[in-house]
């Protein structure tokens, strides 16, 4: 298995306050609740829906902010994903 990228290493242990603990921030603002899974930005705590969801707000957030790492915001999951290096950790 390849070594983790520098972004995953830097994000390890971060526990940001979720921007929207009840669901995807943008979907809720739009009156939507059709997300599949949620991701939290390890940099700022933005909660967005995953790429399997219709609006893909976690990826949109990355493209707008360049915050490289999200963590699963699903109960019982703790994996992270680096958008820049396309690595899971």
C-alpha positions in Angstrom: 0.0 0.0 0.0 1.3 3.5 -0.9 2.2 5.9 1.8 -0.4 8.6 2.6 -0.1 11.9 0.8 1.0 15.0 2.8 -2.6 16.3 2.9 -3.9 13.1 4.5 -1.1 13.2 7.0 -1.8 16.8 7.9 -5.5 16.2 8.2 -5.2 13.2 10.5 -6.6 14.0 13.9 -8.5 17.1 12.8 -12.0 17.2 14.3 -13.7 20.3 12.8 -17.1 21.5 14.0 -19.7 20.5 11.3 -21.2 23.4 9.5 -24.5 21.5 9.2 -24.7 18.4 11.5 -28.2 17.5 10.1 -27.1 17.0 6.5 -25.6 18.6 3.4 -25.4 22.3 4.0 -26.3 23.3 0.4 -29.0 20.6 0.0 -30.7 21.7 3.1 -30.6 25.3 2.0 -32.2 24.3 -1.3 -34.9 22.2 0.4 -33.4 18.9 -0.8 -32.8 15.8 1.2 -31.9 13.4 -1.5 -28.2 13.0 -0.7 -26.7 9.5 -0.5 -23.8 10.0 1.9 -22.2 12.9 3.7 -18.6 14.2 3.8 -17.0 16.7 6.2 -14.1 19.0 5.1 -11.3 18.5 7.6 -10.1 22.1 7.0 -13.3 24.0 7.8 -16.1 21.6 8.8 -18.2 22.1 5.7 -20.7 19.2 5.4 -21.5 18.2 1.8 -23.0 15.3 -0.1 -20.8 12.7 -1.8 -20.3 12.1 -5.5 -23.0 9.4 -5.5 -25.5 12.1 -4.6 -27.2 14.2 -7.3 -25.5 17.5 -6.4 -22.0 16.4 -5.3 -21.6 19.3 -2.9 -18.4 18.0 -1.2 -16.6 18.0 -4.5 -18.1 21.4 -5.4 -16.7 22.7 -2.1 -13.2 21.4 -2.9 -13.3 23.1 -6.3 -14.4 26.4 -4.7 -11.9 26.3 -1.7 -9.1 24.0 -2.6 -9.5 22.3 0.8 -8.0 19.0 -0.1 -9.3 16.4 2.4 -12.8 15.3 3.4 -13.7 12.6 5.9 -16.8 10.4 5.8 -19.5 12.0 7.9 -21.4 8.7 8.2 -21.8 6.9 11.5 -19.1 4.3 12.1 -16.9 5.4 9.2 -13.6 7.3 9.7 -11.8 7.1 6.3 -10.5 10.3 4.5 -10.2 11.2 0.9 -7.7 13.6 -0.7 -9.1 15.3 -3.8 -5.7 16.6 -4.8 -3.8 13.3 -4.8 -6.8 11.1 -5.3 -5.8 9.0 -2.3 -7.8 7.4 0.5 -6.6 7.2 4.0 
